[in-house]
């Protein structure tokens, strides 16, 4: 048995099926940028070590939470089944903790 190169047919040139549509508002884009800054602040320990008394990470967390609520970004996740289950999971956890007490 010998190996040989396969010369397949090239893909035909075709037009794109769907065109990308930008459905985000300027407020949502600003919120995404604030979220990126928050993720950097949360995972970099620079501000916890040097500027711990300023509580920069906590302030950024509150800003991100407010922007999620104001931009209604969580509604996008609730349109899918997995988003609904992700929302209900903490509710079930709280019920299990209450049942143990």
N, C-alpha and C positions, 0 to 999 in steps of 0.2 A: 504494500500500500504506500503510495507516495503522496506527498503534500503538494497541492497546487493552489495558485491564487484564484480566488473567486472574483469574477468580473460581473457584478450585478448591474442591474439597470439603475441609472441615476434617478433621483427623485424628480418628478416633473415640477416645473415652476407653477405655482398656484397662488392665487390671491388669498390674503388672510381671511379667515372665516369671521372673526370678530374684531372689532376695533376697540382699543382701550379707551375708556371714558373716565375722566377724572371726576369722581363723585365726592371728593372731600372739600369741605369748606376751608377758608383760611384759618378759622378758629381751630379746626381739627388738625391742620398742619402745624399750627403753633403748639397745640397740645402734644403732638407727636414729638416735636423738638424738645419740649419741656420734659417729656417722658425719657428721652435719650439722656438728657442731663441728669435726671433722677437716677437712672440705672447706673450711670458713671459714678454719681455720688454714693450710691448704695454699695457698690462693689469696690470702690477705692477707699482704702483706709486712711488716706491722707488727712481728710477733714476730721475723722474721728480722733486721730492722734494729735494733730497740731492745733486744730480749731474746734475741739470738742465742746467748748462752752457755748458756741454759737448755735448748735443744734441745726446745722444747715440741712442735713439729711431729713430730719423731721419736718422742717419747713417745706422742703421740696416735695415730700410725701403728701402734705396737705394741699399744696398747689396742684399736684397731679390729680389727686382725688377730686378736687373742686372742678378741674378742667374736664375730667371724665363725666362728671354729673352735668355740667353746663353744656358740653358739646353733645351729650346723649350718645357717646361712643359705646356705651354698654348695650344699647339697643341692637346694634349690629350683631353682637354675640348672641343675643337672646332670640334671634330669628332662626337659629339652627337648634337641632335636638341636643347636640353636645353642649351648647351654651346653656340651655335650660337645665340639663343635668349638672353642669358645673355650678350653677346657681343653687340648686337644691341640695348638693352634697354637704355644705356647711350646716344647712338646716337639719339634716339627718344626724350629723355629728353632735349638734347641740342637744337633740332629743335623746341620743344615746347617753350623753353625759348626765342629763337630767334623770334618766331612768336608773342610773347606777346609784344615785344619791338617795 
